[in-house]
């Protein structure tokens, strides 16, 4: 494990930065990006054949880290599959998992509001890396709870390609012996992600321009809309977190916009309660479609990996809006 005065000082910086991020007021104008930059990392002392112990915050981050790390790492996700990361509450067992990790990867941009206290309670010296560091962030809506920036960067595969560069650099710095493997894995995965991006674009190309409109359960598809040319008409919950509550006036305004613009579907994330979205869909006579936006499915489910999740979402959106 990493130890020594240098890492004691770095731990203090990590805790201060994470606590500031978790407590930052809405409207903060600096993205809470990388807690530790890859170039500041130093190697971990690994025994022969020992794997780097990696903890990722979400199943999506863990899946991408696993694709880059390959056989050189053991990676697990902190937030279980099927759980909304906005609403995740760590357990005492999670404190132990953080304490045992040699490196942690977070999405960043305020998604993991729980992480500051968790790192503090674990007393860990492991570095925390934001995979979204360096990505051009979109502003969050007025109801944002976790800062000024929209954290849902992964819904644009080009952003995940950027993630792989941060992950590759971090793993190579921590485990120089595996650097060549990490570079090869990352390059192969970037090719796969570029092909995925083209595939999603082609899948969505048949949707007429007038029907390229989205209504979602909360503000999560802005990066997707920017990448693939959609207009977001509104959200059931006008905030980046499904934990917020819309007013009756906000719901009425959304339903009016759906009727006026001819929106064909309301899309809801698999990790949130669909009750409000179903009410809006029923009131306006449109489809309710479930997408995987925050979590992968179980391994035997329809979206067990990031690539398969994006494929599934593109197909479901195309089917719903092309009719």
PAVEXSE-83401 format. One record per atom (N, C-alpha, C): x, y negated, z negated. Coordinates in pm, whole numbers, plus 50000, padded with zeros to 5 digits. Each point is the difference from the previous one (the first is absolute). Layout:
<rs>
XYZ...
</rs>
This chain:
<rs>
500845012050000499164988050000500874987550000499444988650047500724987350002500104994749858501184995049961500164994849865501074989250003500174992949888501074990549990499524985749994500874990449965499624986149983499384993850124500535003550118499464994150123498535003050014499625012749972498605003950014499154994949886500624997649882499254993749891499584986050040500914992550060499664986550047498975000550111500155009850090499055001050111498615003949948499945008649898498715003749942499304987849945500744991249934499374987949947499404991850113500724999050111499494992450115498765006650059500045013650005498855007450054498764997349916500145001349868498854998449912499454985850010500904989949999499534986350011499304997450131500575005250110499394997650131498655006850012499925012649953498755007350010498924994049912500384995749878499024994049911499484987150058500894992150061499574987650062499055002650116500305010650078499125003450112498635004149952499955008849898498725004949951499164988949940500654989649944499264989449931499894987450083500505000250124499994987950081498584995350025499764986949991498654995050024499645000750146498715001450028499534999750137500454987150065500505001150124500454988250071501514998349995500715008949929501454999350002500475000450143501004991750035500344998550141501305006950038500475009049916501185007950035499635014849995500175007350112499665014349997500825007249895499385008249913500765007449899500685012050063501014997350085500625010750077501075007149919501035005050068500915009849943500504996149862499735008549902500534998249866501505001850003500465009650073501435002250022500225001750150500944992850056500305001250142500905012050023499835007250113500825011950026501494997449993500434988350046501434997350003500614998249861499164998549898500524998549863500135013349928499565010950064500015013149934501395006249997500255008049900501245007749990499675014949989500925008850039499685014350005499625006049866499105009750009499625008249884500965011949993500395003849880500875011749983499165012750014500135006750113499255012350027500955011950004499615010849936500775012350008499845006150138500925008950041499865006650130498635006750012499334997650113498685005550031498874993949916500324990349914498944993549922499294989750086498704999649990499204990550078499724987349920499914989150072499634987349940498555000749953499754996049877498655000349943499304986750027498975000550083499344988050050498554999949955499554988349955498604998149966499464988750087498905002650071499324989950081498684996649933499524987950023498784996049931498765006850058499845000250132498785005450061500335012150087498975007550036500215011650087500504995950137499594988350047500454995350131501484996549996500414992449899501424996849985500815012849984499515009349918500735012549978500165007950129498995000350084500065007450125501044994250095500074986850006500994993650087501405001949945500164998649869501325002449938500445014450023499085009549991500345014150022500465002450143499394993050096500395001750139501444995350023500404989649930501374994950014500985008149916499585003449879500915007049909500215014650035498985006550055500155013950039500425008949885500935009150028500455009949902500914994149894500404987450017500944994149906499374994249875498664999749994499334993949886498855008749951499634998049874498745004749946499154987649973498854998950066499184988149985498595003849958499464992549907498615001649957499344986349996498675000150004499224987649996499484997749859500054987749956499504996549868498474999749998499394993450099498544999250009499505012650070499165007949937499545012550063499234997350129499995009750089499194998950121498534998549961499324991550075498594997749973499724989449896501054993649946499834989649899500374986550061499184989849972500244986550050501194994049926501094996250069501154994249929499674986849931498974992950050499604987549934499475002749859499415011849979499335003049873500765010249917501205004050042500745010549931500434995549861499845008949902500454997549864500955011149958501284996749977501005010249967499705006949867500465012349989499875008049878501375001049932500065005049877501315002349936500905009350082499395009550071500805008950085500674992150114499324989750048500584991850106501214992249949499964995849875501164993249941501215009250006499795012849966501115009750005500495001950143499095000550096500415001950140500854988350048499624987949959500804988450037501385000649935500045004249875501285000849928500945010250063499465010450063500825010650059500434997150143499414990150064500324997050140501354993250012500695002750111501264993350029499814987950091498864999350067499634988350081498495000450017499414988150008498564998950024499754991250121499045004250082499584992150115498554995549979499794987150011498654994449991499624993950134498694998250021499544992750117500414985449991499764994049883500314985949981498854990950037500284987050004499004989650031498835000449902500275003949876499014999449896499065011849992500185010450083499085011449995500055007049865501235001949948500195008049879500054991049877498844994549963499964990949886500385007149870499895013150000500285007949880501495002449976500844997250100501365005449996500914992849902499794987049979500874992649909500005005849860498815001949944499905005749866500515014349996499775007450108500415014050004501525001249995500694991950079501475000149999500524995649864499364989949944500434995249868499865010949894498855006750000499755010449900500915012150018500375002850125500885011450027501444997249962500384987349994501374996549967501005005350101499595000750127500855006050102501024990350057501125005650043500994992050072499965002650149499015007650046499905003250142499564987950079500594997850116499584988650082498615002050058499284989150021498685000150062500134992650132499615006550109500134994550135498634997450059499784988250053498764996950071500175003350147499215009650051500135003850141499484989150092499184990849948499464989350084500894987750004501175000749937500934988750003500364996550143499924987350033500384995450133498864999950100498865006049967498844999750089499334986449991499554994850112499294987350002498625002149938499754995349877498745003549934498854991050043498815005850004498794992250024499474994849867499404988250001499454994849875498795008149955499865001449870498815006549944498854990149999498815005249984498824991549994499944992149871498994991649992499874991149885499775007649870499475012250009499705007749880501135009049955501204997950052501115009049970500315000249851500255012249949500325001749859501495001649976500765004650101501385003749977500984990850072499614987550028500904990850065499464995150131500834992850074499544993050119500095008450127500535012149992500315007650121499225012950009499605003550121499295012450026501015011549997499835009949911501005010649988499835011750095498945000450081499675012150077500815001150129501304998749988500874999150118500025012850083499765011449936500165013150066498985002550110498944992150008498995002450103500424994650136501224995450011500664997150128501265008750007500065009850092501185008850006501314992650022499964988450062501244992450017500584995849865499134997449904500494996849866500635012349934499445011750026500565012149941501355003250065500154996650127501335001150062501004991449922499584988049961500874991449919500265006349863498985006449943500225007249873501165009950012500055007350111501005010750012501424994649994500204987850046501344994249997500414996949856499064994749922500294997549859500245013049924499185009950027500145013049933501335006550038500325000150129501265006050046501204993449934500024986749999501134992849941500115002849851498865000949932500025002549856500515014049967499485010050070500425013749974501485002050033500464993850109501415001350038500914993549897499574988849941500814993449898500065008149872498905006449964499955008049878500675013650017499955005450122500555013350028500794999450130501204994249997500794998450124500285013250071500095011149926500265012850064498875004150094498804995349973498875003450085499674989550104500844989650013499674988650086499745004150144500785009150054499825004150140498655007050018499625008249903498715006850008498854989949990500144990549909498944990049986499864991750128501124996750061499964992250124499325008050111500325012850011499395008350104498505001649975499645002949875498575001549966499234987250029500584988749961499324987250019499804996950147501035002650080499874997350144498945009050063499995012649964498995009250054498594995649960499874995449877498684995849953499574986950066500964991250026499674987550070499495002950141500575009950065499495004150132498565005049987499745007949898498655005249977499024988649970500444990349922499134988749966499724991250121501004998050085499784992250121499005007050092500115013350008499035007650079498624999149938499925000449868498724998549931499384986550032500784989549994499514986550029499394999450140500705005750097499485000250137498745008450011499975011249927498835008850003498774993149940500184993149888498894992849937499514989050093500924992750060499624989450093499185005550116500435011350054499285006150111498635005149955499925005649880498735005149947498984988849986500484988249962499114988649976499734991750124500745002650107499924991650120498625000250065499265011049981498705001250064498894992249932500284994149885498974992249932499834986650070498804996750048499814987050068500374988449908500454989150060500454988449924498934995249903498754999650043498924994849916499735009049880500465012550005499755009449892501225002449911501064992450023501235001749921499894991749872499005003349921499724992949876499975009949885500504995649885500095008749883499304993749881499265008249928499534996849866500485011349910500724996749895500595010149913499554997749856500315009849914499544998949862500694988849924501304997950024500684988249948501124996250095500784990049967500974994650095501235009150007499985009450096501105009450011500485002050143499234995850100500335003250138500544988250080500514989849932500494988250073501225003350086500935008149948501195003550080499605008650119499075009249980499485008450108499344991150106499164990649955499294991350094500974991450079501044995049934500994991750070500745008250104500345012349967500785008350092499205004350122498725003549980499245006350109498874991250056499974987449963499084990750064498565001249957499765000449869498655000349946499704987049925498734996949989499544988849919499305005549877500394995449883499335004149878498864990349973498785005150010498814991949981499794996849852500315009549915499844998049857500295012649923499954999049869500245011449912498895000549895499655012249959498975001649898500464993349870501265002149966500604993349884501044990250055499794986949985500894990250062501304998049922500775010849989501264999849926500845011850046501344999649975500855011350039499875012149910499264999249892499825011349909498525003449989499695013150004498625004549987499494998749858500854995849906499584998349862499184987249981500034991150099499244987549989498525002750022499174989849974498555001450013499484988850090499245003450106499424989550083498734994649937499674987550031498744994349954498885003850096498774998249956498855002650087500054991050123500454987749981500104990750113501045004650102501115005449949501045004850090499525012050081499275009149935499475011650072498974995850103499164990549965498994995250095500674993450120501054992349976500714993450110500675010350091500555010649941500635010450080498965007150086498865003549942498975006950077499484991150113499904987149977499594990850105501024999850113501315000049964501055000050101499995012850082499735011349934499935012850072498894999750103498834995149960498874999450094500284990350114500624988849969500234989650100501035004350104501055006749954501115003450089499865013650065499045008149955499825013250060501035010249957500554998349880500945009949946499355013849999500785010250033499445013450016500245009449883500914996349910500325009149890500574992349883499845005849882500704995449880500975011149962501264996549981501045009749969500364999249852500085011649936500295000449857501195009249976500874996149908501175008049966499595012249918500725010950020499675012649934500174999549849500764990149947500304999949857499064991249919499064993150065499124991149927498565005150005499194995449906498595003750001499334994050123499265008050076499394994850122498644993449977499574998649875498634995949972499654986550063500814989849978499704986850055500085000050152501045006650054500145000750146498815007350061499535010649933498845007350050498764991149997499854992049895498864990849991500004990250118501184994450030500104990550111499695007050132500555012150020499745007550123498525003350014499385004449891498585003350005499144987650027500344989049935499224987750018500064994850144501135002350066500194994450134499825010450110499825012649962499765010450099501225004150080501204998849941501225004050071500595012449932501005005950064500655012049946500874996549880500165009749912501014999249895501055010650031501254995750014501085008950042501114999649895500425011649954501075000949899501355001550068500954991549960501365000350050500965002849885501205004750034501075001849901500924987950011499874990949903500764987550010501034998449889499775006149883500884997849885500725012549954499545011350042500555012749951499895010550110500955009050000499875011750086498985009549941499505009050082499115010449950500835011049933499335009849943500705011949953500725006650119501025008049974500765006150110499155007650101498905005849957499145007350093498844991550051500044987049975498954990950044500294994150137499204990050043500124994750135501124989850020500604995249887501044989850012501155002949903500695011350020501035004149903501324992550014500194992550108501224992350021499644986250053500954990949994499744986550052499635000450148500745007550080499735000750143498595005450025499645010749930498675005750020498904990749947500294992649895499044990349948499694989350104501034994650061499794989450100499295005450124500345012250041499305006350112498515001549970499705004949881498625002049960499244986849998500584989849939499344987149993499734994350138500975001050089499814994850136498875007250071499955013249984498935007750065498634996249946499894998849867498724996749939499544985950037500934990750004499654986250039499574999650145500745007050086499645000250144498635006250021499735011049931498695006650014498874990949952500214993049891498954991749943499724987650082501034994250060499834987150067499845001050150500215011750057499895001650146498605004350045499155003849906498675005150035499094988750050
</rs>
